[in-house]
């Protein structure tokens, strides 16, 4: 599924707002705040490569939201679920045949991350 240009632009803006300080402008884990963290932030351009060439959209959205990390007290990444809930919902189909109302900002940010994957 291709990212609509307006959502990709929105996703890029969200990335710049919430992610660049740690992950850097290209998402490589080299942002200005990265040096002060105990663990280097992930290189977000290699998510698909680390998953057999497939971008794990649902898992990425869950990590951004914070849902999959709720019991991980060692994670330095903030939970963005509340911040991304503001605004409209969009229907997201994870491929399981159950379209789900999902914050449009969360989808846009995850789609932007998918768009910056290196080959």
Residue, then its C-alpha position, 0 to 999 in steps of 0.5 A: x500500500x503506497x503512502x498518500x503524499x499528504x500523509x507522507x508529508x504529515x508523517x515527515x512533520x511528525x517525525x521531525x517533531x517527535x523523533x529527530x532529536x534521538x533518531x536524527x534527521x535521516x532516522x539513523x540513530x544519530x540525533x543530537x540527544x543520542x549521545x546522552x542516552x544509555x543505549x544508541x537509538x535504533x537506525x529506523x532506516x533498517x527496520x525492514x532489513x532487520x525483518x527479512x525485507x518486510x516492514x512490520x507495520x503493525x509492530x512499528x505502530x505498536x512500538x510508536x504508540x507504546x503498547x508493545x513496550x508498556x512493561x519494558x522499563x528499560x526503554x528510553x523511547x517515549x510512548x507517543x500514543x497520547x500525543x498522536x491520538x489528537x486529531x482524526x481517526x482513519x481506518x487501518x487494515x492490518x491485513x487480518x480483515x478487521x479494519x480498525x479506527x486508528x489515529x491518523x497521525x500514528x498511521x502517517x508516522x509509521x508510513x513515513x518510516x516505511x518510506x525511508x527504509x533502505x533497500 
